[in-house]
Amino acid sequence: MRLRNGERSGFGGMVTLWLVLTWSLAAAPIRVVVWDEQQPQQRLAYTNWLGNQIAEALKSRPGLTVTSVRQNDPEQGLSAAALDACDVLIWWGHVRQGEISAEKAQDIVRRIQTGQLSLIALHSAHWSAPFMEAMNQRAREDAINALPLPERTGVVLQETNLFANLRTPPKYTERLTPAALYRKPWTGPVQIELVLPNCCFPGYRPDAMPSRVTVLLPDHPIARGLPPQFVIEQTEMYNEPFHVPPPDQVVLEERWANGEWFRSGSVWNLGKGRVFYFRPGHEMYPVFLNPTVIQVLENAVRWMGE
């Protein structure tokens, strides 16, 4: 609970304000860990690395404690102690995605499901190990929950991928994933053949052209204080369809002058935790120097860490 704008007048209002202030001061801060791959190209736009830029911006906001870690740290910055001290994990990765083990990704997703932390995946982290595993888990749940309740018992789930190489962009003509095929024999449980989400999209263009972001859900906590639209002057283009399970909320949509568009601020519930994918970025462009972009991250951190 956070102190809202406005206050009641009179003695009763003063008492209420005092109680809320006392509670707010006593409340534990939201613990944020910013994880960064730190590829050298970041130095073209960020003198002290992209992850450190985000961490320093969030450190200036009240009620947050922020730690910046990197892939070259001991245990890749993802020790049990680091994750135990994390309410919201912000993830930036690009060219070294495959170096994070499936076991570590599964550990992070278990923590999301139990409500220990929530995940914010930024831009090229659509192919990060924890985001992909989170989308896999959500796809499994969606496939089973699409069945009538009596048919969910004992379901046999058979999983496959669209490509042998997991991180291969799909074509526009490819089958949209995730996709489920159901078999319901007279005897025995329902069988589901599940094609796991590719977690990518068929179109991308790193030409630094501007995008226009529109707030689709102005009453959503992630949209608090944002203008109805804002422009990102330099960014990479991604184009739909995004091969992920249907989000629970699409807060932001992004468009380009040539007609491309993307669901650029999407939320999935996963057990007791949440996953937020925020698309704008590219390590060579100063996207995270944009105050509105940082406001999106602050809003997401406060909502997901409450």
Residue pairs with C-beta under 8 A, 6 or more apart in sequence:
1 20
1 23
1 24
1 27
1 306
2 24
2 63
2 302
3 20
3 21
3 24
7 13
7 16
7 17
8 16
8 17
24 63
27 63
29 63
29 64
29 65
30 63
30 64
30 65
30 87
30 88
30 301
30 302
30 305
30 306
31 65
31 67
31 85
31 86
31 87
31 88
31 305
32 55
32 58
32 64
32 65
32 66
32 67
32 86
32 87
32 88
32 89
32 90
32 301
32 305
33 66
33 67
33 68
33 69
33 77
33 82
33 83
33 85
33 86
33 88
33 89
33 90
34 51
34 52
34 54
34 55
34 58
34 66
34 67
34 68
34 69
34 90
34 92
35 51
35 69
35 70
35 71
35 77
35 78
35 89
35 90
35 91
35 92
35 93
36 49
36 50
36 51
36 52
36 68
36 69
36 70
36 71
36 92
37 70
37 71
37 92
37 93
37 94
37 95
37 96
38 49
38 50
38 51
38 70
38 71
38 72
39 94
39 95
39 96
39 283
41 283
41 284
42 49
42 50
42 283
42 284
43 49
44 283
44 284
45 283
45 284
45 285
45 286
45 287
45 289
46 52
46 53
46 283
46 286
46 288
48 56
49 70
50 92
50 283
50 288
51 68
51 69
51 70
51 90
51 92
52 68
53 288
53 289
54 68
54 90
54 92
54 288
54 294
54 297
55 66
55 67
55 68
57 288
57 294
57 297
58 64
58 66
58 294
58 297
58 298
58 301
59 66
61 298
63 302
64 298
64 301
64 302
67 82
67 85
67 86
69 77
69 78
69 82
70 77
71 77
71 93
71 96
71 99
75 82
76 99
76 100
76 104
78 100
78 104
78 108
83 89
83 107
83 108
83 111
83 116
83 117
84 116
86 117
87 117
87 118
87 304
87 305
88 117
88 118
88 119
88 120
88 300
88 301
88 304
88 305
89 108
89 117
89 118
89 119
89 120
89 130
90 120
90 122
90 297
90 301
91 119
91 120
91 121
91 122
91 125
91 128
91 130
91 131
92 122
92 123
92 124
92 125
92 281
92 283
93 100
93 124
93 125
93 127
93 128
94 123
94 124
94 125
94 283
97 127
97 128
97 129
97 167
98 129
98 167
100 128
100 129
100 130
101 129
102 129
102 133
104 129
104 130
105 129
105 130
105 132
105 133
106 133
108 117
108 119
108 130
108 133
108 134
109 130
109 133
109 134
109 137
109 270
111 117
111 273
112 118
112 119
112 134
112 270
112 271
112 273
112 274
112 275
113 137
113 270
113 271
113 272
113 273
114 271
114 272
114 273
115 271
115 272
115 273
116 273
117 273
118 273
118 274
118 275
118 276
118 304
118 305
119 130
119 131
119 134
119 273
119 274
119 275
119 276
120 275
120 276
120 277
120 278
120 297
120 300
120 301
120 304
121 128
121 130
121 131
121 275
121 276
121 277
121 278
122 278
122 281
123 236
123 278
123 279
123 280
123 281
123 282
123 287
124 281
124 282
125 131
125 277
126 199
126 200
126 201
126 242
126 244
126 277
126 279
127 167
127 199
127 200
131 199
131 275
131 277
132 166
132 197
132 199
134 268
134 270
134 275
135 178
135 196
135 197
135 199
135 244
135 245
135 268
135 275
136 159
136 196
136 197
137 270
138 245
138 268
138 270
138 275
139 178
139 194
139 196
139 197
139 245
140 157
140 159
140 194
141 270
142 178
142 180
142 245
142 246
143 157
143 178
143 180
143 192
143 194
144 152
144 155
144 157
144 192
145 152
146 180
147 155
147 182
147 190
151 184
151 190
152 190
153 189
154 189
154 190
155 189
155 190
155 191
155 192
156 189
156 190
156 191
156 192
157 192
157 194
158 191
158 192
158 193
158 194
159 194
159 195
159 196
160 193
160 194
160 195
160 196
161 195
161 196
161 198
162 168
162 170
162 174
162 175
162 177
162 195
162 196
162 198
162 243
163 170
163 198
167 200
168 198
168 200
169 198
169 200
169 201
169 202
169 204
170 177
170 198
170 200
170 201
170 202
170 243
171 202
172 202
172 203
174 198
174 202
175 195
176 241
176 243
177 195
177 196
177 197
177 198
177 243
178 194
178 195
178 196
178 197
178 243
178 244
178 245
179 194
179 195
180 192
180 193
180 194
180 195
181 192
181 193
182 190
182 191
182 192
183 190
183 191
183 192
183 193
184 190
184 191
185 191
197 243
197 244
197 245
198 243
199 243
199 244
200 242
200 243
201 238
201 239
201 240
201 241
201 242
201 243
201 262
202 239
202 241
203 237
203 238
203 239
203 260
204 236
204 237
204 238
204 239
205 236
205 237
205 260
206 236
206 237
206 282
206 284
207 236
207 237
208 234
208 235
208 236
208 282
208 284
208 285
209 234
209 235
209 237
209 256
209 257
210 231
210 232
210 233
210 234
210 235
210 256
210 257
211 231
211 232
211 235
211 237
211 254
211 255
211 256
211 280
212 229
212 230
212 231
212 254
212 255
212 256
213 229
213 230
213 231
213 232
213 252
213 253
213 254
213 264
213 265
213 280
214 228
214 229
214 252
214 253
214 254
214 255
215 223
215 226
215 227
215 228
215 229
215 251
215 252
216 250
216 251
216 252
216 253
217 223
217 249
217 250
217 251
218 226
218 228
220 249
220 251
221 299
221 302
221 303
222 251
222 252
222 265
222 267
222 276
222 296
222 299
222 300
222 303
223 251
223 252
223 299
224 299
225 295
225 299
226 292
226 295
226 296
226 299
227 292
230 292
232 254
232 280
232 287
232 290
232 293
233 290
234 282
234 285
234 286
234 287
235 280
235 281
235 282
235 285
235 287
236 281
236 282
236 285
237 256
237 260
238 260
238 262
238 279
239 260
239 261
239 262
240 260
240 261
240 262
240 263
242 262
242 263
244 266
244 277
245 268
247 263
247 266
247 267
247 268
247 277
248 267
248 268
248 269
249 266
249 267
250 263
250 265
250 266
250 267
251 265
251 266
251 267
252 263
252 264
252 265
252 278
252 296
253 261
253 262
253 263
253 264
253 265
254 261
254 262
254 264
254 279
254 280
255 261
255 262
262 279
263 279
264 278
264 279
264 280
265 276
265 277
265 278
265 279
265 296
266 276
266 277
267 274
267 275
267 276
268 274
268 275
273 304
274 304
276 300
276 304
278 296
278 297
278 300
280 287
280 293
281 287
281 288
287 293
288 294
